[in-house]
Amino acid sequence: MSSSEFHHPKRSRMYSGSTRNAALSLCDCERSVDVHSIASYAILSNMWYLWFMRMTYSAACRMKQILLFCLFSLCHFVTAAEERSKQPNIIFIFADDWGWGDLSLHGSTFCKTPNLDSLAKTGTDFHGFSVASGVCSPSRAAIMTGHYPARYGIHQHFATLKHHLKTDMPDWLPPDGVMLPRLLKQAGYVTAHFGKWHLTNIEIKDAPLPADYGYDESCVFNGPGPQVNANPNVDKPLETDMAIDFIQRHKNKPLFINLWIHSTHLPHYPTERWMEKFKELDEKKRVYAAVVAEADERIGAVLKKLDEIGIADNTLVIFSSDNGPEDTGSDKTKGDASTGDGLANYYSVGTTGGLRGRKRSLFNGGVGVPFLARWPGMIPEGRTDTSSVLTGVDILPTLCAIAGAKLPPDYTPDGVNILPALRGEKFDREKMIFTEWRPGGKDVNWPQLGVRDGKWTLLMKLDGSRVELFDTSIDRSQRRDHSHPIGYAWRATSLELAMI
């Protein structure tokens, strides 16, 4: 029997390439070997081939598994990267004592704000936004926590230890609670705070650092840690310069900046260049207009940087203020332990646009502040919203919803998600809004407590000895009191009960 009789036609098709040829060549070279040797060789050859194929197949399977794992990991990485790329950058610009009427678009007769006007034209101007208090620290605490500041015993501004003991206030906002920057950081954002802090005071030497609240970077005034210059006449970087540098360095990551500018808080620091531009105005307006214009220009520089590096379309920018404008006084100069000497309240001629009250008041002129928002493709352009009722404690839940940041299960914000309002959709507020100013009770700033429910706003003294009720939907200036006429008394009474 020839060796060809031991060659199975189906098996030969299993051999491929050099493996099959090598086996056949070997058989041809050893035709003199007996049949048993040939059979043994064929069996061994076949076993070797099966082992080789099994090992090859196993290696291929392992390689395939590795490739599939790598492909899955890559897809997961790309998906995560895409999700991160969808997270908009967020820049929250919080001015200081900037009145509702201190914008050109709100009818100011002497302040020029072309950059903020442009922000409104490319976004939406909300007329129904308010802050939690008529002064800075409580308003800022509400932004950071999503809670009314009274929950933390913050009834007025942070100052000295003596002041805190007298007013039964803490020395700083407790950092261990839920904080906006920490939530955004956990969601993948790089976070920064530049400018005013005032969640404690420069006089408090052992206060927690901004990093304890969730910031990756910070440079502040009236607070602990690295200090930033607030005087444009001093040749050192300002808060907006810090923000621009941060944006440039982190342009490829989702970023969050709390940019809390000094203007128009005391002391005033007008520059010679802007004083020259407003030389036709009287002394007071000239100083104030110069301060406003200089701040507007620097805000414009931040917006320009977003355009230059191509991230403006994926950036939510909000401009607002912590309370209404400072009262006009008689002092011309003022010192400040944090920002340095400058001009005083003689030059504080900011306007409320006709709203009643100013700083340190719960009337609309004290808590009703500008709120401009731009987010290309998401927030309608050139729109004025006069109906949506928004407030400071809404900022945390809203920004977290936008960023995909999860709220802790044991945390309930006092505010609501106002994203529908930002998008230009119908927005009906379901929660009441509360305000507090404990030092009130006398003079024009007599209201100490306030509550708004829908269109109605009730203001009262702590002891209930004075109460006023306004239909804010048609009377933003709060001139017509509805608390006494029969038919409205029930509304006043129900709102009073809501504050108990």
Sequence and secondary structure as in RCSB ss.txt:
>XXXX:A:sequence
MSSSEFHHPKRSRMYSGSTRNAALSLCDCERSVDVHSIASYAILSNMWYLWFMRMTYSAACRMKQILLFCLFSLC
HFVTAAEERSKQPNIIFIFADDWGWGDLSLHGSTFCKTPNLDSLAKTGTDFHGFSVASGVCSPSRAAIMTGHYPA
RYGIHQHFATLKHHLKTDMPDWLPPDGVMLPRLLKQAGYVTAHFGKWHLTNIEIKDAPLPADYGYDESCVFNGPG
PQVNANPNVDKPLETDMAIDFIQRHKNKPLFINLWIHSTHLPHYPTERWMEKFKELDEKKRVYAAVVAEADERIG
AVLKKLDEIGIADNTLVIFSSDNGPEDTGSDKTKGDASTGDGLANYYSVGTTGGLRGRKRSLFNGGVGVPFLARW
PGMIPEGRTDTSSVLTGVDILPTLCAIAGAKLPPDYTPDGVNILPALRGEKFDREKMIFTEWRPGGKDVNWPQLG
VRDGKWTLLMKLDGSRVELFDTSIDRSQRRDHSHPIGYAWRATSLELAMI
>XXXX:A:secstr
  GGGG  HHHHHH  HHHHHHHHHHHHHTTTS HHHHHHHHHHHHHHHHHHHHHHHHHHHHHHHHHHHHHHHHH
HHHHHHHHHHHS EEEEEEESS  TT SGGGT SS   HHHHHHHHTSEEESSEE S SSHHHHHHHHHHSS GG
GGT  S    HHHHHHHT  SS  TTS  HHHHHHHTT EEEEEEE  SS TT TT   GGGGT SEEEEESSSS
SB B  TTSSS BHHHHHHHHHHHTTTS EEEEEE  TTSSSB   HHHHHHTTTS HHHHHHHHHHHHHHHHHH
HHHHHHHHTT GGGEEEEEEESS      S  EE  TTT  EE GGG     TT S  TT SSHHHHB  EEEE 
TTTS TTEEESS  EEGGGHHHHHHHHHT    TT   SS   HHHHTT      S EEEE TT SSGGG   EE
EEETTEEEEE TTSS EEEEETTT TT     SSSTTTHHHHHHHHHHH 
